[in-house]
Amino acid sequence: MLSVNDPIPVLRTVDGGTARLLPDVDRARAWLLTLDGSPQSYVDLDDPLHLEFEYARRLAHAVDCAAEEGEPLDVLHLGGGGLSLPRWIAAVRPGSRQDVAEWDGRLNELVADVLPLPPGSGVAVHTADARAHLESRPSGSADAVVADVFGGARVPARVTSVEYAREVRRVLRPRGVYAANLADGAPFAFLRSQLATFAAVFTELALIAEPSVLRGRRFGNAVLVASRAPLDTAALARRAAADAFPARVEHGPALRRLTGDARPVFDEEATDSPEPPGGAFTLR
């Protein structure tokens, strides 16, 4: 087994390409995971509360607003990577039960080898397709479903349709929350279609993104939040505004204006998210 105390990069071929684990010179046991050169996860083994990526913090905000502070949650993660968010939830909400579906088996082996989960984390990792694993889960079994599913740098079509959204709704409890990491740029054809798709299945929606992304000035991440129960958008907005890179929370009429005349997308017409321009996901 490789030692996380060895400050040397780790290079390994995984099912999805070439994975690199790069040590952070400023944090003793922190690692950046890249896949074919694109930043994928950041893990600090000494500080699971440290979420380096802005989108990861926004996903965390959405999950943390799903229940009273500290209350254990049942969480289904679609996409695992370095397991940054499951580690964070395990630390913030001890006793939570978390199920992770990550299709890349050799990536799972790399993470288990170099970035092992702490004993008693309550996190179970499965080598499985995200949608197939979702469809296998019992109805009403999750307080939160978190989707961070990318094939390369694109969200696969299989997790963008009305049929997929219905499966998410089935698995969630009545007050459960869905949070998804998406990526798009102006004129937001993909993002708008996702808003229309989830609005066809869920009664409450919110979107968390930086103003520069929402204004179409750059390609970037946006976190979609959906539920059948009212969302605490004020709490989400406070948390998002307090981040190092502040974000806005759009909901209600503003979100409907952004959706415009976009229509829900079904399986037979769903497409992957757009290819990001070069350098869109470089670290800041």
Secondary structure as UniProt FT lines:
FT   TURN            4..5
FT   STRAND          10..14
FT   TURN            15..16
FT   STRAND          17..23
FT   TURN            25..26
FT   TURN            28..29
FT   STRAND          30..35
FT   TURN            36..37
FT   STRAND          38..44
FT   TURN            45..46
FT   TURN            48..49
FT   HELIX           54..64
FT   TURN            65..66
FT   TURN            69..70
FT   STRAND          74..78
FT   TURN            81..82
FT   HELIX           84..92
FT   TURN            94..95
FT   STRAND          97..102
FT   HELIX           105..114
FT   TURN            119..120
FT   STRAND          123..127
FT   HELIX           130..136
FT   TURN            139..140
FT   STRAND          142..147
FT   TURN            152..153
FT   HELIX           157..159
FT   HELIX           162..171
FT   STRAND          172..184
FT   TURN            186..187
FT   HELIX           189..199
FT   TURN            200..201
FT   STRAND          204..209
FT   HELIX           211..214
FT   TURN            215..216
FT   STRAND          220..227
FT   HELIX           233..241
FT   STRAND          248..251
FT   HELIX           252..259
FT   TURN            260..261
FT   HELIX           267..269
FT   TURN            278..281
//
